[in-house]
Amino acid sequence: MTTPQLHRRFPALERTLPFLRLGDAPTPVRKLTGTGRDDLWCKDDSGYGSGGWGGNKVRKLEWLLPELRRRGVRTVLTVGATGTNWGLAATLYGRELGIDTVIALVDQPEDEHVREQLRRLRRSGATLHFTRSKPLTMAAAPWLFLRHARGLRLPSYLPAGGSAPIGVLGYVEAGLELGDQVEAGELPEPRCIVTAVGSGGTAAGLALGCALAGLRSQVLAVVVNETLPLATVDLTRLAGRAAAVLRRRGAAFDIPPPRLTSTRAHLGRGYGHHTTEATAAAQVAEAAGLHLDPVYTAKAFAAALTAAPDGPVLFLNTYGPRT
């Protein structure tokens, strides 16, 4: 599938909203066995992407990168933790379009997963600044913009996780894709869709995409990051900002409010801190053929295992391949 769902559904967007396909769609759905519940399904975005790197960040970059290229951007400044998946994906895919990436890194609990990710970041070609904390990053921001200016042109800022309104469209696209898979009988309509939330874009886009597809599924956003506003109202507002982008670019639609709820029940001590529930959930997932990370997807899978059993539950696996 080359033409995105959004362009097919709203042809005017093809002229106003550029898109660059970076992975193979649709991503597969399957029923998970051996998990202790018989109504658990998975939509597996882990293989989405190219060049040995994938996951949910790639879907956001399919909309962000061509928009940056349209604007003639040569350098982006973004933020993330020392084990940032987003920063690495932005660097690797941006490099192919001649876009340099500067990342301000804040500390997170260190384990082998984080250390290996930092090694990848150092090899990626990104310019790294270890700003340590959110307050120090905000204080350093003016200097960072000036330090990496090209002449009079400052870097373009991309928020953590690529969760700008245009980046959110990556999971609007995924929600429409899921609607097609339900219609084709590949899985039943989920009562609940569970996803990890670190910056908000995946959950907000998925809820908006499901609403556009006519699905009644409730998106359960499992918060794994306490440093950003990720309450239900915040995610709903972000979905609304993405909808406003679509309307400004030429899409006309009238839909019910996206069905979206966030929970902090699986956050534990905070971003990057392991929980016993997530560790146990990751072991269950391995038996079902899923490899999860301890920061995001294991916490979300723990929520999927205990979600109210009153209908099919879909777990969105956003953890991509690592090479």
Buried (B, 14 or more C-beta within 10 A) or exposed (E): EEEBBBBEBBEEBBEEBBBBEBBBBBBEBEBBEEBEEEBBBBBBBBBBBBEEBBBBBBBBBBBBBBBBBEEEBBBBBBBBBBBBBBBBBBBBBBBEBEBBBBBBBBBBBEBEBBEEBBEBBEEBEBBBBEBBEBEBBEEBBEEBBEEBEEEEEBBBBBBBBBBBBBBBBBBBBBBBBBBBBBEEEBBEBBBBBBBBBBBBBBBBBBBBBBBBBEBEBBBBBBBBBEBBEBBEEBBBEBBBBBBEBBEEBBBEEEEEEBBBBBBBEBBBEEBBBBBEBBEBBBEBBEEBEBBBBBBBBBBBBBBBBBBEEEBBBBBBBBBBBBE
